[in-house]
Amino acid sequence: MNSNAAEPAIADTASVPGAPVEHALKPRGVAGRLRARLGRLRADEARMTAVRDSWLALWTSRVFVWAVGVGTVATLGFGPARTALDPPGITRGFGWLGDLLAAPVARWDSAWYLVIARYGYRPDLTPFTSPRTAFFPLYPLGVRIIGWTGVPLILAGVLLSLAAFGLALYGIHRLASLELSRSARSVTRGRSADAARLAVLVMALSPMAFYFSAVYSESLYLALSVGLFWSARNGRWAWVGVLGALAGATRSTGLVLMLPAAIIYLYGPREDRPPDLAVARARSSRVASGGPLSGARMRGLLAALRPRYRLRRDVLWLALMPAGVVVYCTWLALSGGEALGPYHAAAAWDRHLVGPFVGVWDGATAAFDGARQLLSFQRAHVYFPLAGGDPFVAAWHNLFTLAFLAAAVPAIIGVLRRLPLAYGAYAIAALVLPLSDPVAPEPLQSIPRYLVVLFPLGIWMGSWLAEHPRAQRPALAVSALVMAFFLAEFATWHWVA
């Protein structure tokens, strides 16, 4: 209880003859416990700051998203012929106003999630329904549960996405404050509050951030991954196991979260207890800066790699993390489908496994050929394999997806230099699958959307902007304008990512 609430409670107790003071101070009932928790929340300045900054970023960015999306469709129309999966009553058929309001949130993959939420996976109808299995079940299940209350499925998806995005922004703020306040850079430590505020703004206004309020799984996966990092940093390993399992049931890359969880468990940093084994930092740094790989240097490297925390029984919670994927694949197999169907279904989108990060070379080659296509000013001769559609559009896609990947490289380097190792390892590992399983005509397809959920990049960008005040407004404004452009494309049924 804080000092502002103590005196009234004591005064109320004094008015009751013979009533012990300590009994009056204890909250009674559910309402009393809720008031006590709210009181503790208001008394915690760090939490209240995170709530205020996250709420501001959430509502301002979403108002911007709907204004741009609805304004674009009201001005330019609903766009080209819809060749993607779009059954009536899924993303359209709600009247002029309903279709207009759905434009910024229900396009492309949204139809798959809504079909699954309404009709299920139907593995018994394979191969006709096999592409559905590429969309993991937790998000459409959440949409379906909310829809049981009578809420239309599109609105249910938006509500789920918004709630998850709000929680994710709050968690990013808390993580940024925690990590940057302990940064080795004195400049960063002094600006950790500004960096946390800017980190949530960067995430909310990033070029692909309109997916966070759309009927897509991005916001749910983001919230689960942020929650997992926060739980691991505070030694809540049961929550790490549960959140990891849920993340694995949300996206195919959810299993990647096992890597940062293991790194934090073994190497930290951790808030729950001090390290079991101290690391000889000075010795390892001297050895690392030495010359040839001598015996002493090798011993120093091995000492630096030695885990700082011993294994305890709570490490068993990490074994729960693959449970989401295992349960989903097992259910498919028992329901008449294929156990590995979620990974084989990617072939429906021309994805093919080529090897770790080989997609980077393929993407660079496709972007070069795309530039040649655009500079040729003709469509008769196509410089790259084309699955269909306009070669100029495919060329543009190959160029801007490579630009997004190139922009992520310095951000990942910044994460590795400024944040604990687990954050950088997560960012790199999360890109292994899409960069090793490219799409034939557009090798880096969807890379911008995969990057938007990598919150360590947003935390690094927030810290960089905190150190460069003059760049803050221009950077956020440019990012918002780029998001407006891609959102206008998305709302009018042009493929973005």
C-alpha positions as CSV (number, residue, x, y, z in Angstrom):
1,M,0.0,0.0,0.0
2,N,1.4,3.4,-0.9
3,S,1.5,6.4,1.4
4,N,-1.4,8.1,-0.2
5,A,-3.8,5.2,0.6
6,A,-2.4,4.4,4.1
7,E,-3.9,7.3,6.1
8,P,-7.5,6.9,4.9
9,A,-7.4,3.2,5.6
10,I,-6.1,3.8,9.2
11,A,-8.7,6.5,9.7
12,D,-11.5,4.2,8.6
13,T,-10.2,1.5,11.0
14,A,-10.0,4.0,13.9
15,S,-13.7,4.7,13.5
16,V,-14.6,1.1,14.3
17,P,-14.1,0.4,18.0
18,G,-11.9,-2.6,18.6
19,A,-11.1,-3.3,15.0
20,P,-7.4,-4.2,14.4
21,V,-5.6,-2.0,12.0
22,E,-3.8,-4.8,10.2
23,H,-7.2,-6.5,9.3
24,A,-8.5,-3.3,7.7
25,L,-5.4,-2.9,5.6
26,K,-5.9,-6.3,4.0
27,P,-8.0,-6.2,0.8
28,R,-11.1,-8.4,1.0
29,G,-12.9,-10.1,-1.9
30,V,-12.1,-10.0,-5.6
31,A,-12.9,-6.3,-5.9
32,G,-10.6,-5.5,-3.0
33,R,-7.8,-7.4,-4.5
34,L,-8.3,-5.8,-7.8
35,R,-8.2,-2.3,-6.3
36,A,-5.0,-3.3,-4.4
37,R,-3.4,-4.4,-7.7
38,L,-4.4,-1.3,-9.5
39,G,-3.1,0.7,-6.6
40,R,0.3,-1.0,-6.9
41,L,0.3,-0.5,-10.6
42,R,-0.3,3.3,-10.2
43,A,2.4,3.4,-7.6
44,D,4.9,1.8,-10.0
45,E,6.2,4.7,-12.2
46,A,8.0,2.4,-14.6
47,R,4.8,0.4,-15.4
48,M,2.7,3.5,-15.7
49,T,5.1,5.1,-18.1
50,A,5.1,1.9,-20.2
51,V,1.3,1.9,-20.1
52,R,1.1,5.6,-21.2
53,D,3.7,5.3,-23.9
54,S,2.3,2.1,-25.3
55,W,-1.3,3.3,-25.3
56,L,-0.3,6.5,-27.1
57,A,1.7,4.6,-29.8
58,L,-1.2,2.1,-30.2
59,W,-4.1,4.4,-30.7
60,T,-2.3,7.1,-32.8
61,S,-0.8,4.5,-35.1
62,R,-4.1,2.6,-35.6
63,V,-6.1,5.8,-36.2
64,F,-3.5,6.6,-38.9
65,V,-3.8,3.1,-40.4
66,W,-7.6,3.2,-40.7
67,A,-7.6,6.8,-42.0
68,V,-5.1,5.9,-44.8
69,G,-6.7,2.5,-45.6
70,V,-10.3,3.7,-45.7
71,G,-9.4,7.0,-47.4
72,T,-7.5,5.1,-50.1
73,V,-10.3,2.8,-50.9
74,A,-13.0,5.5,-50.7
75,T,-10.9,7.5,-53.2
76,L,-9.5,4.9,-55.6
77,G,-11.9,2.0,-55.2
78,F,-11.3,-1.6,-54.1
79,G,-8.6,-2.4,-56.5
80,P,-7.9,-5.0,-59.2
81,A,-9.7,-8.3,-59.8
82,R,-9.3,-10.5,-56.7
83,T,-7.5,-13.6,-57.8
84,A,-6.7,-14.8,-54.2
85,L,-8.8,-16.9,-52.0
86,D,-11.7,-14.6,-51.1
87,P,-15.1,-16.4,-50.6
88,P,-18.2,-14.2,-50.2
89,G,-18.8,-13.3,-46.6
90,I,-15.2,-13.7,-45.6
91,T,-13.6,-10.3,-46.5
92,R,-16.5,-8.8,-48.4
93,G,-20.3,-8.9,-48.7
94,F,-20.9,-6.7,-45.6
95,G,-22.4,-3.7,-47.5
96,W,-20.5,-0.7,-48.8
97,L,-19.6,0.7,-45.4
98,G,-18.6,-2.7,-43.9
99,D,-16.4,-3.6,-46.9
100,L,-14.8,-0.1,-46.6
101,L,-14.0,-0.6,-43.0
102,A,-12.6,-4.0,-43.6
103,A,-10.2,-2.8,-46.3
104,P,-7.2,-2.0,-44.1
105,V,-7.5,-5.3,-42.1
106,A,-8.8,-8.1,-44.3
107,R,-6.8,-8.9,-47.4
108,W,-4.8,-11.8,-48.8
109,D,-3.8,-14.2,-46.0
110,S,-6.6,-12.8,-43.9
111,A,-9.0,-14.8,-46.0
112,W,-7.2,-18.0,-45.1
113,Y,-7.3,-17.3,-41.4
114,L,-11.0,-16.4,-41.6
115,V,-11.8,-19.5,-43.6
116,I,-10.1,-21.7,-41.0
117,A,-11.8,-19.9,-38.2
118,R,-15.2,-20.5,-39.8
119,Y,-14.8,-23.9,-41.4
120,G,-11.8,-25.5,-39.8
121,Y,-8.8,-27.2,-41.5
122,R,-10.8,-30.2,-42.8
123,P,-7.8,-32.4,-43.3
124,D,-10.2,-35.2,-44.3
125,L,-10.7,-33.2,-47.6
126,T,-7.0,-33.3,-48.5
127,P,-5.5,-32.4,-51.0
128,F,-8.2,-29.7,-51.6
129,T,-7.7,-28.2,-48.1
130,S,-4.0,-29.0,-47.6
131,P,-2.8,-25.3,-48.2
132,R,-4.7,-24.3,-45.1
133,T,-2.3,-26.3,-42.9
134,A,0.5,-23.7,-43.7
135,F,-1.4,-21.3,-41.4
136,F,-0.9,-22.4,-37.8
137,P,-3.9,-22.8,-35.6
138,L,-3.6,-20.5,-32.5
139,Y,-4.6,-17.3,-34.2
140,P,-7.7,-18.7,-36.1
141,L,-8.7,-20.6,-33.0
142,G,-8.6,-17.3,-31.0
143,V,-10.7,-15.6,-33.7
144,R,-13.2,-18.5,-33.6
145,I,-13.5,-18.3,-29.8
146,I,-14.2,-14.6,-29.9
147,G,-16.7,-15.2,-32.7
148,W,-18.7,-17.6,-30.5
149,T,-19.8,-14.5,-28.6
150,G,-21.6,-13.3,-31.7
151,V,-18.9,-10.9,-32.9
152,P,-18.3,-11.0,-36.7
153,L,-15.2,-12.9,-37.5
154,I,-13.4,-10.0,-39.1
155,L,-14.1,-7.9,-36.0
156,A,-13.0,-10.8,-33.8
157,G,-9.7,-10.9,-35.7
158,V,-9.1,-7.2,-35.4
159,L,-9.9,-7.2,-31.6
160,L,-7.5,-10.1,-31.1
161,S,-4.8,-8.4,-33.1
162,L,-5.2,-5.1,-31.3
163,A,-5.2,-6.6,-27.9
164,A,-2.1,-8.6,-28.7
165,F,-0.4,-5.6,-30.2
166,G,-1.1,-3.5,-27.1
167,L,0.4,-6.1,-24.9
168,A,3.4,-6.5,-27.2
169,L,4.1,-2.7,-27.1
170,Y,3.9,-2.7,-23.3
171,G,6.4,-5.6,-23.2
172,I,8.8,-4.0,-25.6
173,H,8.8,-0.8,-23.5
174,R,9.6,-2.8,-20.4
175,L,12.3,-4.9,-22.1
176,A,13.9,-1.8,-23.7
177,S,13.9,0.0,-20.3
178,L,15.5,-3.1,-18.7
179,E,18.2,-3.8,-21.2
180,L,19.2,-0.2,-22.1
181,S,19.4,0.9,-18.5
182,R,22.1,-1.8,-18.1
183,S,23.8,-1.0,-21.3
184,A,27.6,-0.6,-21.3
185,R,27.2,2.7,-23.2
186,S,26.7,5.5,-20.8
187,V,24.9,7.6,-23.4
188,T,22.3,4.8,-23.8
189,R,21.9,4.3,-20.1
190,G,21.1,8.0,-19.6
191,R,18.5,7.9,-22.3
192,S,16.8,4.5,-21.6
193,A,13.4,6.1,-20.9
194,D,13.5,8.0,-24.2
195,A,14.7,4.9,-26.0
196,A,11.9,2.8,-24.7
197,R,9.3,5.3,-25.8
198,L,10.9,5.6,-29.2
199,A,11.1,1.8,-29.5
200,V,7.3,1.4,-29.3
201,L,6.8,4.2,-31.7
202,V,9.3,2.6,-34.2
203,M,7.3,-0.7,-33.9
204,A,3.9,1.0,-34.3
205,L,4.9,3.2,-37.3
206,S,7.3,0.8,-39.1
207,P,6.6,0.3,-42.8
208,M,4.8,-3.0,-42.3
209,A,3.1,-2.2,-39.0
210,F,-0.3,-2.1,-40.5
211,Y,-0.3,-5.9,-40.2
212,F,-0.5,-5.6,-36.5
213,S,-4.1,-4.6,-36.6
214,A,-5.0,-6.7,-39.6
215,V,-6.4,-10.3,-39.5
216,Y,-3.0,-11.7,-39.5
217,S,-1.0,-13.6,-36.8
218,E,1.8,-11.0,-36.6
219,S,0.6,-9.2,-33.5
220,L,-0.1,-12.4,-31.6
221,Y,3.3,-13.9,-32.4
222,L,4.9,-10.6,-31.4
223,A,3.2,-10.5,-28.1
224,L,4.1,-14.1,-27.3
225,S,7.8,-13.7,-28.3
226,V,8.1,-10.5,-26.2
227,G,6.4,-12.2,-23.3
228,L,8.8,-15.1,-23.6
229,F,11.8,-12.8,-23.5
230,W,10.5,-10.9,-20.4
231,S,9.7,-14.2,-18.6
232,A,13.1,-15.6,-19.4
233,R,14.9,-12.4,-18.2
234,N,13.0,-12.7,-14.9
235,G,13.5,-16.5,-14.5
236,R,9.9,-17.5,-14.9
237,W,10.6,-20.7,-16.8
238,A,7.2,-22.2,-16.6
239,W,5.9,-19.2,-18.5
240,V,8.7,-19.5,-20.9
241,G,7.6,-23.0,-21.7
242,V,4.0,-22.1,-22.1
243,L,4.6,-19.0,-24.2
244,G,7.0,-20.9,-26.4
245,A,4.5,-23.6,-27.0
246,L,1.9,-21.1,-27.9
247,A,4.3,-19.2,-30.2
248,G,5.0,-22.6,-31.9
249,A,1.3,-23.0,-32.5
250,T,1.1,-19.5,-34.0
251,R,3.8,-19.5,-36.6
252,S,6.3,-22.0,-38.1
253,T,9.2,-20.0,-36.8
254,G,8.0,-20.2,-33.3
255,L,10.5,-23.0,-32.6
256,V,13.3,-20.5,-33.1
257,L,12.5,-19.0,-29.7
258,M,14.1,-22.1,-28.1
259,L,17.5,-20.6,-29.0
260,P,17.2,-17.3,-27.1
261,A,15.5,-19.1,-24.2
262,A,18.4,-21.5,-23.9
263,I,21.0,-18.7,-24.2
264,I,19.3,-16.7,-21.4
265,Y,19.0,-19.7,-19.2
266,L,22.7,-20.6,-19.6
267,Y,24.4,-17.2,-20.1
268,G,21.9,-14.6,-18.9
269,P,21.5,-11.9,-18.2
270,R,19.0,-13.0,-15.6
271,E,17.2,-11.1,-12.9
272,D,16.1,-14.1,-10.8
273,R,19.5,-15.0,-9.4
274,P,23.2,-14.2,-9.7
275,P,25.4,-16.3,-11.9
276,D,26.7,-19.6,-10.6
277,L,30.1,-19.2,-12.4
278,A,31.8,-15.8,-12.8
279,V,33.2,-15.1,-16.2
280,A,36.8,-13.8,-16.3
281,R,36.0,-10.9,-18.6
282,A,39.4,-9.3,-18.4
283,R,41.2,-12.5,-19.1
284,S,39.0,-13.5,-22.0
285,S,39.2,-10.0,-23.6
286,R,43.0,-10.0,-23.3
287,V,43.1,-13.5,-24.9
288,A,40.7,-12.5,-27.6
289,S,42.8,-9.5,-28.6
290,G,46.0,-11.6,-28.7
291,G,47.8,-13.0,-31.7
292,P,47.9,-16.6,-32.8
293,L,45.6,-19.3,-31.3
294,S,47.9,-20.3,-28.5
295,G,47.0,-22.8,-25.7
296,A,46.4,-19.9,-23.3
297,R,44.1,-18.2,-25.8
298,M,42.2,-21.4,-26.5
299,R,41.7,-21.9,-22.7
300,G,40.5,-18.3,-22.5
301,L,38.0,-18.8,-25.3
302,L,36.7,-22.0,-23.7
303,A,36.3,-20.1,-20.4
304,A,34.3,-17.4,-22.1
305,L,32.0,-20.0,-23.6
306,R,31.4,-21.8,-20.3
307,P,27.8,-21.3,-19.2
308,R,27.4,-18.9,-16.2
309,Y,24.3,-20.7,-14.8
310,R,24.2,-24.4,-13.9
311,L,21.3,-26.6,-15.0
312,R,18.5,-27.0,-12.4
313,R,15.1,-28.7,-12.5
314,D,13.4,-25.6,-13.9
315,V,15.3,-26.2,-17.2
316,L,12.7,-28.9,-17.9
317,W,10.1,-26.3,-18.6
318,L,12.0,-25.5,-21.9
319,A,11.1,-29.0,-23.1
320,L,7.5,-27.7,-23.3
321,M,8.3,-25.2,-26.0
322,P,7.9,-27.6,-29.0
323,A,4.5,-28.8,-27.7
324,G,2.5,-26.4,-29.8
325,V,3.9,-27.7,-33.0
326,V,3.8,-31.4,-31.9
327,V,0.2,-31.1,-30.9
328,Y,-0.8,-29.4,-34.1
329,C,1.0,-32.0,-36.3
330,T,-0.3,-34.9,-34.3
331,W,-3.9,-33.6,-34.6
332,L,-3.5,-33.3,-38.4
333,A,-2.3,-36.9,-38.6
334,L,-5.1,-38.3,-36.4
335,S,-7.7,-36.3,-38.4
336,G,-6.8,-37.8,-41.7
337,G,-4.2,-35.3,-42.9
338,E,-0.5,-35.4,-43.1
339,A,1.6,-34.8,-39.9
340,L,4.2,-32.7,-41.8
341,G,1.5,-31.0,-43.9
342,P,2.3,-27.5,-42.5
343,Y,5.8,-27.7,-43.9
344,H,4.9,-29.4,-47.2
345,A,2.1,-26.9,-47.8
346,A,4.6,-24.2,-48.6
347,A,5.0,-25.8,-52.0
348,A,1.6,-24.3,-52.9
349,W,3.4,-20.9,-52.8
350,D,6.4,-22.1,-54.9
351,R,8.7,-22.3,-51.9
352,H,11.6,-24.7,-52.1
353,L,14.4,-25.6,-49.7
354,V,17.8,-24.5,-51.1
355,G,20.1,-24.4,-48.0
356,P,20.9,-21.9,-45.2
357,F,20.7,-18.3,-46.4
358,V,21.0,-19.3,-50.1
359,G,17.8,-17.2,-50.6
360,V,20.0,-14.1,-50.1
361,W,21.9,-14.8,-53.2
362,D,18.7,-15.7,-55.1
363,G,17.1,-12.5,-53.9
364,A,20.0,-10.3,-54.9
365,T,20.1,-12.0,-58.4
366,A,16.3,-11.5,-58.8
367,A,16.6,-7.8,-57.7
368,F,19.4,-7.3,-60.3
369,D,17.2,-8.9,-63.0
370,G,14.3,-6.8,-61.8
371,A,16.3,-3.6,-62.2
372,R,17.1,-4.7,-65.8
373,Q,13.4,-5.4,-66.4
374,L,12.4,-2.0,-65.2
375,L,15.2,-0.2,-67.1
376,S,14.3,-2.0,-70.3
377,F,10.9,-0.3,-70.4
378,Q,9.3,-3.3,-72.0
379,R,7.4,-6.5,-71.0
380,A,7.9,-8.7,-74.0
381,H,11.2,-10.1,-72.8
382,V,11.3,-11.2,-69.1
383,Y,14.7,-11.4,-67.4
384,F,13.7,-13.8,-64.6
385,P,11.3,-16.7,-64.0
386,L,7.8,-15.4,-63.8
387,A,5.0,-17.3,-62.1
388,G,2.4,-15.0,-63.6
389,G,1.2,-11.4,-63.6
390,D,3.0,-8.3,-64.7
391,P,6.8,-8.6,-64.9
392,F,7.2,-5.0,-63.8
393,V,5.3,-5.7,-60.6
394,A,7.4,-8.8,-59.9
395,A,10.5,-6.7,-60.6
396,W,9.4,-4.0,-58.2
397,H,8.7,-6.6,-55.5
398,N,12.2,-8.2,-55.9
399,L,13.8,-4.7,-55.5
400,F,12.0,-3.5,-52.4
401,T,12.2,-6.9,-50.6
402,L,16.0,-6.8,-51.1
403,A,16.0,-3.2,-49.8
404,F,14.2,-4.3,-46.6
405,L,16.7,-7.1,-46.1
406,A,19.6,-4.8,-46.7
407,A,18.2,-2.3,-44.2
408,A,17.9,-5.0,-41.6
409,V,21.7,-5.8,-41.7
410,P,23.0,-2.8,-39.8
411,A,20.1,-3.1,-37.4
412,I,21.0,-6.7,-36.6
413,I,24.7,-5.6,-36.2
414,G,23.5,-2.9,-33.8
415,V,21.4,-5.5,-31.8
416,L,24.5,-7.7,-31.5
417,R,26.6,-4.8,-30.2
418,R,24.1,-3.2,-27.9
419,L,21.8,-5.8,-26.5
420,P,22.4,-9.2,-24.8
421,L,23.4,-12.1,-27.1
422,A,20.0,-13.7,-27.0
423,Y,18.4,-10.8,-28.9
424,G,20.8,-10.9,-31.8
425,A,20.8,-14.7,-32.0
426,Y,17.0,-14.6,-32.2
427,A,17.0,-12.1,-35.0
428,I,19.4,-14.1,-37.1
429,A,17.8,-17.5,-36.4
430,A,14.4,-16.2,-37.2
431,L,15.6,-15.3,-40.7
432,V,17.1,-18.7,-41.4
433,L,13.9,-20.4,-42.5
434,P,12.6,-17.7,-45.0
435,L,16.1,-17.1,-46.4
436,S,16.6,-20.9,-46.9
437,D,13.1,-21.6,-48.4
438,P,12.7,-18.9,-51.1
439,V,9.8,-18.4,-53.5
440,A,11.0,-19.2,-57.1
441,P,9.8,-16.0,-58.9
442,E,10.3,-13.7,-55.8
443,P,12.9,-15.3,-53.6
444,L,12.5,-12.8,-50.7
445,Q,8.8,-12.7,-50.7
446,S,7.3,-11.8,-47.3
447,I,10.7,-10.8,-45.8
448,P,9.4,-7.3,-44.9
449,R,6.6,-9.0,-42.9
450,Y,8.9,-11.5,-41.2
451,L,11.2,-8.6,-40.2
452,V,8.4,-6.5,-38.6
453,V,8.0,-9.0,-35.7
454,L,11.7,-9.0,-34.8
455,F,11.3,-6.6,-31.9
456,P,15.0,-6.5,-31.1
457,L,15.5,-4.4,-34.2
458,G,12.9,-1.9,-33.0
459,I,14.6,-1.7,-29.6
460,W,17.9,-1.0,-31.2
461,M,16.4,1.6,-33.5
462,G,14.8,3.3,-30.5
463,S,18.1,3.5,-28.7
464,W,19.8,4.9,-31.8
465,L,17.2,7.6,-32.2
466,A,17.5,8.4,-28.5
467,E,21.1,9.2,-29.1
468,H,20.3,11.3,-32.2
469,P,17.4,13.6,-31.3
470,R,17.5,15.5,-34.6
471,A,16.8,12.3,-36.5
472,Q,13.8,11.3,-34.4
473,R,11.0,13.2,-36.1
474,P,12.3,12.8,-39.7
475,A,12.8,9.0,-39.2
476,L,9.4,8.4,-37.7
477,A,7.7,10.6,-40.4
478,V,9.4,8.8,-43.2
479,S,8.6,5.4,-41.8
480,A,4.9,6.4,-41.4
481,L,4.8,7.7,-45.0
482,V,6.3,4.4,-46.3
483,M,3.7,2.5,-44.2
484,A,1.0,4.6,-45.8
485,F,2.2,3.7,-49.2
486,F,2.3,0.0,-48.6
487,L,-1.0,0.1,-46.7
488,A,-2.7,1.8,-49.7
489,E,-1.4,-1.0,-51.8
490,F,-2.6,-3.7,-49.4
491,A,-6.1,-2.1,-49.0
492,T,-6.6,-2.1,-52.7
493,W,-5.7,-5.7,-53.2
494,H,-2.2,-5.3,-54.4
495,W,0.2,-7.8,-53.0
496,V,2.7,-6.3,-50.6
497,A,4.5,-8.9,-48.5
